Amino acid sequence: MNIRWLIRSQSIMTLASGMIYPYYLLFLKNLGNSYSKYGLAFAVFTISSAACSQWLAPRLDRSGMKMMIWSAVGMMVAMVAFPWVESYLWVILLQAGMGCCSAMQKMSERLLLADYTHIGKRGPVIGSYHFWTSAASGFAVLLGGYLIDWLTIDVLFYFSALLYGLSGWGVWKIYRRGSLHKVN
């Protein structure tokens, strides 16, 4: 089964997150002005991700593709919103939303890798998936460093939002085409 579409869309998503992540940490630290606020922001992200995963789990089998699309859209909205944040409360709210988006993305990614591969032949596909998404992540950090030297962190957030949008659009195109067939 050819799932290059999944590898491409998730490589773009990894590029978006990897490009902003190290600089996003600096953004949070500057906004919170303390390590405890910084820690709270990440705790909200991980706890909301865990809580959402429990709520999403029963819906995963029938809505995996939709979750992947909504995850990209949600992250795109969060990236557009971050440059406008002036209050720590908004950071916490965005972190909670991003945690839910992360749960949707991770769960749907794993479901689709399992559904669209053959038992006993998953290794090469998963290896290719891991290679391309990891390479995208490494390239993203490098690209983000160069871009932030020339531009502002706000532009980096907006560029990341664009990449999240492209990822979601790519999955949406495949979903709308209806050309996916699960492996039996």
PyMOL CGO cylinders between C-alpha atoms (Angstrom):
from pymol import cmd
from pymol.cgo import CYLINDER

trace = [
    CYLINDER, 0.00, 0.00, 0.00, 1.35, 3.39, -0.99, 0.3, 1, 1, 1, 1, 1, 1,
    CYLINDER, 1.35, 3.39, -0.99, 1.01, 5.92, 1.81, 0.3, 1, 1, 1, 1, 1, 1,
    CYLINDER, 1.01, 5.92, 1.81, 3.37, 8.56, 0.50, 0.3, 1, 1, 1, 1, 1, 1,
    CYLINDER, 3.37, 8.56, 0.50, 0.58, 11.09, 1.08, 0.3, 1, 1, 1, 1, 1, 1,
    CYLINDER, 0.58, 11.09, 1.08, 0.77, 10.40, 4.83, 0.3, 1, 1, 1, 1, 1, 1,
    CYLINDER, 0.77, 10.40, 4.83, 4.56, 10.67, 4.86, 0.3, 1, 1, 1, 1, 1, 1,
    CYLINDER, 4.56, 10.67, 4.86, 4.42, 13.96, 2.94, 0.3, 1, 1, 1, 1, 1, 1,
    CYLINDER, 4.42, 13.96, 2.94, 1.67, 15.55, 5.02, 0.3, 1, 1, 1, 1, 1, 1,
    CYLINDER, 1.67, 15.55, 5.02, 3.24, 14.57, 8.31, 0.3, 1, 1, 1, 1, 1, 1,
    CYLINDER, 3.24, 14.57, 8.31, 6.70, 15.66, 7.16, 0.3, 1, 1, 1, 1, 1, 1,
    CYLINDER, 6.70, 15.66, 7.16, 5.22, 19.08, 6.46, 0.3, 1, 1, 1, 1, 1, 1,
    CYLINDER, 5.22, 19.08, 6.46, 3.54, 19.04, 9.87, 0.3, 1, 1, 1, 1, 1, 1,
    CYLINDER, 3.54, 19.04, 9.87, 6.85, 18.07, 11.49, 0.3, 1, 1, 1, 1, 1, 1,
    CYLINDER, 6.85, 18.07, 11.49, 8.57, 20.84, 9.55, 0.3, 1, 1, 1, 1, 1, 1,
    CYLINDER, 8.57, 20.84, 9.55, 6.01, 23.33, 10.92, 0.3, 1, 1, 1, 1, 1, 1,
    CYLINDER, 6.01, 23.33, 10.92, 6.40, 22.24, 14.51, 0.3, 1, 1, 1, 1, 1, 1,
    CYLINDER, 6.40, 22.24, 14.51, 10.17, 21.77, 14.40, 0.3, 1, 1, 1, 1, 1, 1,
    CYLINDER, 10.17, 21.77, 14.40, 10.70, 25.18, 12.84, 0.3, 1, 1, 1, 1, 1, 1,
    CYLINDER, 10.70, 25.18, 12.84, 8.89, 27.07, 15.60, 0.3, 1, 1, 1, 1, 1, 1,
    CYLINDER, 8.89, 27.07, 15.60, 9.46, 24.86, 18.65, 0.3, 1, 1, 1, 1, 1, 1,
    CYLINDER, 9.46, 24.86, 18.65, 12.88, 26.09, 19.91, 0.3, 1, 1, 1, 1, 1, 1,
    CYLINDER, 12.88, 26.09, 19.91, 11.90, 29.72, 19.36, 0.3, 1, 1, 1, 1, 1, 1,
    CYLINDER, 11.90, 29.72, 19.36, 8.44, 29.15, 20.78, 0.3, 1, 1, 1, 1, 1, 1,
    CYLINDER, 8.44, 29.15, 20.78, 10.16, 28.09, 24.00, 0.3, 1, 1, 1, 1, 1, 1,
    CYLINDER, 10.16, 28.09, 24.00, 11.92, 31.44, 24.13, 0.3, 1, 1, 1, 1, 1, 1,
    CYLINDER, 11.92, 31.44, 24.13, 8.63, 33.18, 23.41, 0.3, 1, 1, 1, 1, 1, 1,
    CYLINDER, 8.63, 33.18, 23.41, 6.96, 31.40, 26.34, 0.3, 1, 1, 1, 1, 1, 1,
    CYLINDER, 6.96, 31.40, 26.34, 9.85, 32.11, 28.68, 0.3, 1, 1, 1, 1, 1, 1,
    CYLINDER, 9.85, 32.11, 28.68, 9.77, 35.81, 27.84, 0.3, 1, 1, 1, 1, 1, 1,
    CYLINDER, 9.77, 35.81, 27.84, 6.01, 36.01, 28.29, 0.3, 1, 1, 1, 1, 1, 1,
    CYLINDER, 6.01, 36.01, 28.29, 5.93, 34.07, 31.55, 0.3, 1, 1, 1, 1, 1, 1,
    CYLINDER, 5.93, 34.07, 31.55, 9.07, 35.57, 33.13, 0.3, 1, 1, 1, 1, 1, 1,
    CYLINDER, 9.07, 35.57, 33.13, 9.48, 32.57, 35.44, 0.3, 1, 1, 1, 1, 1, 1,
    CYLINDER, 9.48, 32.57, 35.44, 10.28, 28.91, 35.14, 0.3, 1, 1, 1, 1, 1, 1,
    CYLINDER, 10.28, 28.91, 35.14, 7.17, 27.95, 37.11, 0.3, 1, 1, 1, 1, 1, 1,
    CYLINDER, 7.17, 27.95, 37.11, 4.91, 29.69, 34.56, 0.3, 1, 1, 1, 1, 1, 1,
    CYLINDER, 4.91, 29.69, 34.56, 6.90, 28.08, 31.79, 0.3, 1, 1, 1, 1, 1, 1,
    CYLINDER, 6.90, 28.08, 31.79, 6.48, 24.68, 33.43, 0.3, 1, 1, 1, 1, 1, 1,
    CYLINDER, 6.48, 24.68, 33.43, 2.76, 25.25, 33.95, 0.3, 1, 1, 1, 1, 1, 1,
    CYLINDER, 2.76, 25.25, 33.95, 2.30, 26.06, 30.25, 0.3, 1, 1, 1, 1, 1, 1,
    CYLINDER, 2.30, 26.06, 30.25, 3.88, 22.77, 29.23, 0.3, 1, 1, 1, 1, 1, 1,
    CYLINDER, 3.88, 22.77, 29.23, 2.01, 20.83, 31.90, 0.3, 1, 1, 1, 1, 1, 1,
    CYLINDER, 2.01, 20.83, 31.90, -1.27, 22.20, 30.51, 0.3, 1, 1, 1, 1, 1, 1,
    CYLINDER, -1.27, 22.20, 30.51, -0.19, 21.07, 27.04, 0.3, 1, 1, 1, 1, 1, 1,
    CYLINDER, -0.19, 21.07, 27.04, 0.65, 17.50, 28.09, 0.3, 1, 1, 1, 1, 1, 1,
    CYLINDER, 0.65, 17.50, 28.09, -2.29, 17.06, 30.47, 0.3, 1, 1, 1, 1, 1, 1,
    CYLINDER, -2.29, 17.06, 30.47, -4.78, 18.38, 27.92, 0.3, 1, 1, 1, 1, 1, 1,
    CYLINDER, -4.78, 18.38, 27.92, -3.26, 16.02, 25.36, 0.3, 1, 1, 1, 1, 1, 1,
    CYLINDER, -3.26, 16.02, 25.36, -3.69, 13.08, 27.73, 0.3, 1, 1, 1, 1, 1, 1,
    CYLINDER, -3.69, 13.08, 27.73, -7.25, 14.06, 28.62, 0.3, 1, 1, 1, 1, 1, 1,
    CYLINDER, -7.25, 14.06, 28.62, -8.24, 14.57, 24.98, 0.3, 1, 1, 1, 1, 1, 1,
    CYLINDER, -8.24, 14.57, 24.98, -6.78, 11.22, 23.99, 0.3, 1, 1, 1, 1, 1, 1,
    CYLINDER, -6.78, 11.22, 23.99, -9.19, 9.50, 26.38, 0.3, 1, 1, 1, 1, 1, 1,
    CYLINDER, -9.19, 9.50, 26.38, -12.14, 11.36, 24.90, 0.3, 1, 1, 1, 1, 1, 1,
    CYLINDER, -12.14, 11.36, 24.90, -10.98, 10.85, 21.31, 0.3, 1, 1, 1, 1, 1, 1,
    CYLINDER, -10.98, 10.85, 21.31, -10.12, 7.15, 21.59, 0.3, 1, 1, 1, 1, 1, 1,
    CYLINDER, -10.12, 7.15, 21.59, -13.64, 5.76, 21.01, 0.3, 1, 1, 1, 1, 1, 1,
    CYLINDER, -13.64, 5.76, 21.01, -14.01, 8.01, 17.93, 0.3, 1, 1, 1, 1, 1, 1,
    CYLINDER, -14.01, 8.01, 17.93, -10.63, 7.26, 16.40, 0.3, 1, 1, 1, 1, 1, 1,
    CYLINDER, -10.63, 7.26, 16.40, -11.51, 4.33, 14.15, 0.3, 1, 1, 1, 1, 1, 1,
    CYLINDER, -11.51, 4.33, 14.15, -14.26, 6.17, 12.32, 0.3, 1, 1, 1, 1, 1, 1,
    CYLINDER, -14.26, 6.17, 12.32, -12.74, 9.67, 12.35, 0.3, 1, 1, 1, 1, 1, 1,
    CYLINDER, -12.74, 9.67, 12.35, -8.94, 9.26, 12.08, 0.3, 1, 1, 1, 1, 1, 1,
    CYLINDER, -8.94, 9.26, 12.08, -8.58, 11.22, 8.85, 0.3, 1, 1, 1, 1, 1, 1,
    CYLINDER, -8.58, 11.22, 8.85, -10.85, 14.01, 10.07, 0.3, 1, 1, 1, 1, 1, 1,
    CYLINDER, -10.85, 14.01, 10.07, -8.86, 14.23, 13.31, 0.3, 1, 1, 1, 1, 1, 1,
    CYLINDER, -8.86, 14.23, 13.31, -5.65, 14.63, 11.36, 0.3, 1, 1, 1, 1, 1, 1,
    CYLINDER, -5.65, 14.63, 11.36, -7.19, 17.45, 9.32, 0.3, 1, 1, 1, 1, 1, 1,
    CYLINDER, -7.19, 17.45, 9.32, -8.62, 19.20, 12.40, 0.3, 1, 1, 1, 1, 1, 1,
    CYLINDER, -8.62, 19.20, 12.40, -5.30, 18.83, 14.19, 0.3, 1, 1, 1, 1, 1, 1,
    CYLINDER, -5.30, 18.83, 14.19, -3.53, 20.73, 11.41, 0.3, 1, 1, 1, 1, 1, 1,
    CYLINDER, -3.53, 20.73, 11.41, -6.24, 23.40, 11.32, 0.3, 1, 1, 1, 1, 1, 1,
    CYLINDER, -6.24, 23.40, 11.32, -6.12, 23.82, 15.10, 0.3, 1, 1, 1, 1, 1, 1,
    CYLINDER, -6.12, 23.82, 15.10, -2.34, 24.17, 15.14, 0.3, 1, 1, 1, 1, 1, 1,
    CYLINDER, -2.34, 24.17, 15.14, -2.54, 26.65, 12.27, 0.3, 1, 1, 1, 1, 1, 1,
    CYLINDER, -2.54, 26.65, 12.27, -5.00, 28.79, 14.25, 0.3, 1, 1, 1, 1, 1, 1,
    CYLINDER, -5.00, 28.79, 14.25, -2.79, 28.59, 17.36, 0.3, 1, 1, 1, 1, 1, 1,
    CYLINDER, -2.79, 28.59, 17.36, 0.29, 29.68, 15.40, 0.3, 1, 1, 1, 1, 1, 1,
    CYLINDER, 0.29, 29.68, 15.40, -1.58, 32.65, 13.94, 0.3, 1, 1, 1, 1, 1, 1,
    CYLINDER, -1.58, 32.65, 13.94, -2.85, 33.60, 17.41, 0.3, 1, 1, 1, 1, 1, 1,
    CYLINDER, -2.85, 33.60, 17.41, 0.45, 33.38, 19.31, 0.3, 1, 1, 1, 1, 1, 1,
    CYLINDER, 0.45, 33.38, 19.31, 2.00, 36.64, 18.02, 0.3, 1, 1, 1, 1, 1, 1,
    CYLINDER, 2.00, 36.64, 18.02, -1.07, 38.49, 19.28, 0.3, 1, 1, 1, 1, 1, 1,
    CYLINDER, -1.07, 38.49, 19.28, -0.93, 37.01, 22.79, 0.3, 1, 1, 1, 1, 1, 1,
    CYLINDER, -0.93, 37.01, 22.79, -0.25, 39.55, 25.51, 0.3, 1, 1, 1, 1, 1, 1,
    CYLINDER, -0.25, 39.55, 25.51, -1.59, 37.67, 28.50, 0.3, 1, 1, 1, 1, 1, 1,
    CYLINDER, -1.59, 37.67, 28.50, -0.35, 34.53, 30.19, 0.3, 1, 1, 1, 1, 1, 1,
    CYLINDER, -0.35, 34.53, 30.19, -3.96, 33.32, 30.46, 0.3, 1, 1, 1, 1, 1, 1,
    CYLINDER, -3.96, 33.32, 30.46, -4.16, 33.23, 26.64, 0.3, 1, 1, 1, 1, 1, 1,
    CYLINDER, -4.16, 33.23, 26.64, -0.93, 31.22, 26.55, 0.3, 1, 1, 1, 1, 1, 1,
    CYLINDER, -0.93, 31.22, 26.55, -2.54, 28.66, 28.87, 0.3, 1, 1, 1, 1, 1, 1,
    CYLINDER, -2.54, 28.66, 28.87, -5.69, 28.50, 26.73, 0.3, 1, 1, 1, 1, 1, 1,
    CYLINDER, -5.69, 28.50, 26.73, -3.65, 28.09, 23.55, 0.3, 1, 1, 1, 1, 1, 1,
    CYLINDER, -3.65, 28.09, 23.55, -1.54, 25.40, 25.22, 0.3, 1, 1, 1, 1, 1, 1,
    CYLINDER, -1.54, 25.40, 25.22, -4.70, 23.46, 26.13, 0.3, 1, 1, 1, 1, 1, 1,
    CYLINDER, -4.70, 23.46, 26.13, -5.93, 23.67, 22.54, 0.3, 1, 1, 1, 1, 1, 1,
    CYLINDER, -5.93, 23.67, 22.54, -2.54, 22.67, 21.17, 0.3, 1, 1, 1, 1, 1, 1,
    CYLINDER, -2.54, 22.67, 21.17, -2.49, 19.68, 23.52, 0.3, 1, 1, 1, 1, 1, 1,
    CYLINDER, -2.49, 19.68, 23.52, -5.80, 18.49, 22.07, 0.3, 1, 1, 1, 1, 1, 1,
    CYLINDER, -5.80, 18.49, 22.07, -4.47, 19.01, 18.54, 0.3, 1, 1, 1, 1, 1, 1,
    CYLINDER, -4.47, 19.01, 18.54, -1.36, 17.03, 19.43, 0.3, 1, 1, 1, 1, 1, 1,
    CYLINDER, -1.36, 17.03, 19.43, -3.48, 14.14, 20.71, 0.3, 1, 1, 1, 1, 1, 1,
    CYLINDER, -3.48, 14.14, 20.71, -5.53, 14.15, 17.49, 0.3, 1, 1, 1, 1, 1, 1,
    CYLINDER, -5.53, 14.15, 17.49, -2.40, 14.19, 15.33, 0.3, 1, 1, 1, 1, 1, 1,
    CYLINDER, -2.40, 14.19, 15.33, -0.50, 11.47, 17.18, 0.3, 1, 1, 1, 1, 1, 1,
    CYLINDER, -0.50, 11.47, 17.18, -3.46, 9.13, 17.49, 0.3, 1, 1, 1, 1, 1, 1,
    CYLINDER, -3.46, 9.13, 17.49, -4.59, 9.51, 13.89, 0.3, 1, 1, 1, 1, 1, 1,
    CYLINDER, -4.59, 9.51, 13.89, -1.03, 9.17, 12.59, 0.3, 1, 1, 1, 1, 1, 1,
    CYLINDER, -1.03, 9.17, 12.59, -0.62, 5.83, 14.37, 0.3, 1, 1, 1, 1, 1, 1,
    CYLINDER, -0.62, 5.83, 14.37, -4.04, 4.61, 13.29, 0.3, 1, 1, 1, 1, 1, 1,
    CYLINDER, -4.04, 4.61, 13.29, -3.38, 5.46, 9.65, 0.3, 1, 1, 1, 1, 1, 1,
    CYLINDER, -3.38, 5.46, 9.65, 0.06, 3.84, 9.70, 0.3, 1, 1, 1, 1, 1, 1,
    CYLINDER, 0.06, 3.84, 9.70, -1.56, 0.66, 10.98, 0.3, 1, 1, 1, 1, 1, 1,
    CYLINDER, -1.56, 0.66, 10.98, -4.62, 0.79, 8.72, 0.3, 1, 1, 1, 1, 1, 1,
    CYLINDER, -4.62, 0.79, 8.72, -2.76, 1.49, 5.50, 0.3, 1, 1, 1, 1, 1, 1,
    CYLINDER, -2.76, 1.49, 5.50, 0.05, -1.03, 5.85, 0.3, 1, 1, 1, 1, 1, 1,
    CYLINDER, 0.05, -1.03, 5.85, 0.16, -4.83, 5.68, 0.3, 1, 1, 1, 1, 1, 1,
    CYLINDER, 0.16, -4.83, 5.68, 0.84, -6.96, 8.72, 0.3, 1, 1, 1, 1, 1, 1,
    CYLINDER, 0.84, -6.96, 8.72, 4.38, -8.31, 8.41, 0.3, 1, 1, 1, 1, 1, 1,
    CYLINDER, 4.38, -8.31, 8.41, 5.39, -5.57, 5.96, 0.3, 1, 1, 1, 1, 1, 1,
    CYLINDER, 5.39, -5.57, 5.96, 5.07, -2.49, 8.15, 0.3, 1, 1, 1, 1, 1, 1,
    CYLINDER, 5.07, -2.49, 8.15, 8.76, -2.13, 8.98, 0.3, 1, 1, 1, 1, 1, 1,
    CYLINDER, 8.76, -2.13, 8.98, 9.94, -0.53, 5.72, 0.3, 1, 1, 1, 1, 1, 1,
    CYLINDER, 9.94, -0.53, 5.72, 6.97, 1.87, 5.64, 0.3, 1, 1, 1, 1, 1, 1,
    CYLINDER, 6.97, 1.87, 5.64, 7.45, 2.88, 9.27, 0.3, 1, 1, 1, 1, 1, 1,
    CYLINDER, 7.45, 2.88, 9.27, 11.19, 3.25, 8.64, 0.3, 1, 1, 1, 1, 1, 1,
    CYLINDER, 11.19, 3.25, 8.64, 10.54, 5.52, 5.67, 0.3, 1, 1, 1, 1, 1, 1,
    CYLINDER, 10.54, 5.52, 5.67, 7.96, 7.47, 7.66, 0.3, 1, 1, 1, 1, 1, 1,
    CYLINDER, 7.96, 7.47, 7.66, 10.35, 7.95, 10.56, 0.3, 1, 1, 1, 1, 1, 1,
    CYLINDER, 10.35, 7.95, 10.56, 13.23, 8.93, 8.25, 0.3, 1, 1, 1, 1, 1, 1,
    CYLINDER, 13.23, 8.93, 8.25, 11.31, 11.63, 6.40, 0.3, 1, 1, 1, 1, 1, 1,
    CYLINDER, 11.31, 11.63, 6.40, 9.57, 13.10, 9.44, 0.3, 1, 1, 1, 1, 1, 1,
    CYLINDER, 9.57, 13.10, 9.44, 12.85, 13.15, 11.42, 0.3, 1, 1, 1, 1, 1, 1,
    CYLINDER, 12.85, 13.15, 11.42, 14.73, 14.70, 8.51, 0.3, 1, 1, 1, 1, 1, 1,
    CYLINDER, 14.73, 14.70, 8.51, 12.00, 17.34, 8.23, 0.3, 1, 1, 1, 1, 1, 1,
    CYLINDER, 12.00, 17.34, 8.23, 12.37, 18.07, 11.94, 0.3, 1, 1, 1, 1, 1, 1,
    CYLINDER, 12.37, 18.07, 11.94, 16.13, 18.53, 11.70, 0.3, 1, 1, 1, 1, 1, 1,
    CYLINDER, 16.13, 18.53, 11.70, 15.82, 20.71, 8.62, 0.3, 1, 1, 1, 1, 1, 1,
    CYLINDER, 15.82, 20.71, 8.62, 13.08, 22.73, 10.34, 0.3, 1, 1, 1, 1, 1, 1,
    CYLINDER, 13.08, 22.73, 10.34, 15.23, 23.73, 13.31, 0.3, 1, 1, 1, 1, 1, 1,
    CYLINDER, 15.23, 23.73, 13.31, 18.00, 24.80, 10.94, 0.3, 1, 1, 1, 1, 1, 1,
    CYLINDER, 18.00, 24.80, 10.94, 15.57, 26.73, 8.73, 0.3, 1, 1, 1, 1, 1, 1,
    CYLINDER, 15.57, 26.73, 8.73, 13.93, 28.37, 11.74, 0.3, 1, 1, 1, 1, 1, 1,
    CYLINDER, 13.93, 28.37, 11.74, 17.30, 29.58, 13.02, 0.3, 1, 1, 1, 1, 1, 1,
    CYLINDER, 17.30, 29.58, 13.02, 18.14, 31.23, 9.72, 0.3, 1, 1, 1, 1, 1, 1,
    CYLINDER, 18.14, 31.23, 9.72, 14.69, 32.74, 9.29, 0.3, 1, 1, 1, 1, 1, 1,
    CYLINDER, 14.69, 32.74, 9.29, 14.57, 34.20, 12.78, 0.3, 1, 1, 1, 1, 1, 1,
    CYLINDER, 14.57, 34.20, 12.78, 17.93, 35.89, 12.18, 0.3, 1, 1, 1, 1, 1, 1,
    CYLINDER, 17.93, 35.89, 12.18, 16.44, 37.75, 9.20, 0.3, 1, 1, 1, 1, 1, 1,
    CYLINDER, 16.44, 37.75, 9.20, 12.81, 38.04, 10.25, 0.3, 1, 1, 1, 1, 1, 1,
    CYLINDER, 12.81, 38.04, 10.25, 10.87, 38.30, 13.49, 0.3, 1, 1, 1, 1, 1, 1,
    CYLINDER, 10.87, 38.30, 13.49, 9.47, 35.52, 15.64, 0.3, 1, 1, 1, 1, 1, 1,
    CYLINDER, 9.47, 35.52, 15.64, 6.00, 36.63, 14.53, 0.3, 1, 1, 1, 1, 1, 1,
    CYLINDER, 6.00, 36.63, 14.53, 6.84, 35.80, 10.91, 0.3, 1, 1, 1, 1, 1, 1,
    CYLINDER, 6.84, 35.80, 10.91, 8.13, 32.43, 12.05, 0.3, 1, 1, 1, 1, 1, 1,
    CYLINDER, 8.13, 32.43, 12.05, 4.78, 31.73, 13.74, 0.3, 1, 1, 1, 1, 1, 1,
    CYLINDER, 4.78, 31.73, 13.74, 2.92, 32.75, 10.57, 0.3, 1, 1, 1, 1, 1, 1,
    CYLINDER, 2.92, 32.75, 10.57, 5.16, 30.61, 8.34, 0.3, 1, 1, 1, 1, 1, 1,
    CYLINDER, 5.16, 30.61, 8.34, 4.60, 27.67, 10.68, 0.3, 1, 1, 1, 1, 1, 1,
    CYLINDER, 4.60, 27.67, 10.68, 0.84, 28.29, 10.44, 0.3, 1, 1, 1, 1, 1, 1,
    CYLINDER, 0.84, 28.29, 10.44, 1.11, 28.18, 6.65, 0.3, 1, 1, 1, 1, 1, 1,
    CYLINDER, 1.11, 28.18, 6.65, 2.89, 24.82, 6.81, 0.3, 1, 1, 1, 1, 1, 1,
    CYLINDER, 2.89, 24.82, 6.81, 0.27, 23.40, 9.19, 0.3, 1, 1, 1, 1, 1, 1,
    CYLINDER, 0.27, 23.40, 9.19, -2.38, 24.57, 6.76, 0.3, 1, 1, 1, 1, 1, 1,
    CYLINDER, -2.38, 24.57, 6.76, -0.60, 22.90, 3.84, 0.3, 1, 1, 1, 1, 1, 1,
    CYLINDER, -0.60, 22.90, 3.84, -0.41, 19.65, 5.77, 0.3, 1, 1, 1, 1, 1, 1,
    CYLINDER, -0.41, 19.65, 5.77, -4.12, 19.73, 6.59, 0.3, 1, 1, 1, 1, 1, 1,
    CYLINDER, -4.12, 19.73, 6.59, -4.99, 20.67, 3.02, 0.3, 1, 1, 1, 1, 1, 1,
    CYLINDER, -4.99, 20.67, 3.02, -2.99, 17.72, 1.69, 0.3, 1, 1, 1, 1, 1, 1,
    CYLINDER, -2.99, 17.72, 1.69, -4.80, 15.24, 3.93, 0.3, 1, 1, 1, 1, 1, 1,
    CYLINDER, -4.80, 15.24, 3.93, -8.13, 16.88, 3.13, 0.3, 1, 1, 1, 1, 1, 1,
    CYLINDER, -8.13, 16.88, 3.13, -7.50, 16.44, -0.62, 0.3, 1, 1, 1, 1, 1, 1,
    CYLINDER, -7.50, 16.44, -0.62, -6.84, 12.73, -0.13, 0.3, 1, 1, 1, 1, 1, 1,
    CYLINDER, -6.84, 12.73, -0.13, -9.87, 12.40, 2.15, 0.3, 1, 1, 1, 1, 1, 1,
    CYLINDER, -9.87, 12.40, 2.15, -12.16, 14.22, -0.31, 0.3, 1, 1, 1, 1, 1, 1,
    CYLINDER, -12.16, 14.22, -0.31, -10.90, 12.17, -3.22, 0.3, 1, 1, 1, 1, 1, 1,
    CYLINDER, -10.90, 12.17, -3.22, -12.02, 9.07, -1.34, 0.3, 1, 1, 1, 1, 1, 1,
    CYLINDER, -12.02, 9.07, -1.34, -9.26, 7.10, -2.97, 0.3, 1, 1, 1, 1, 1, 1,
    CYLINDER, -9.26, 7.10, -2.97, -7.99, 5.52, 0.22, 0.3, 1, 1, 1, 1, 1, 1,
    CYLINDER, -7.99, 5.52, 0.22, -8.57, 1.86, 0.77, 0.3, 1, 1, 1, 1, 1, 1,
    CYLINDER, -8.57, 1.86, 0.77, -7.66, 0.23, 4.02, 0.3, 1, 1, 1, 1, 1, 1,
    CYLINDER, -7.66, 0.23, 4.02, -5.60, -2.89, 3.95, 0.3, 1, 1, 1, 1, 1, 1,
    CYLINDER, -5.60, -2.89, 3.95, -7.64, -5.90, 4.99, 0.3, 1, 1, 1, 1, 1, 1,
]
cmd.load_cgo(trace, "trace")
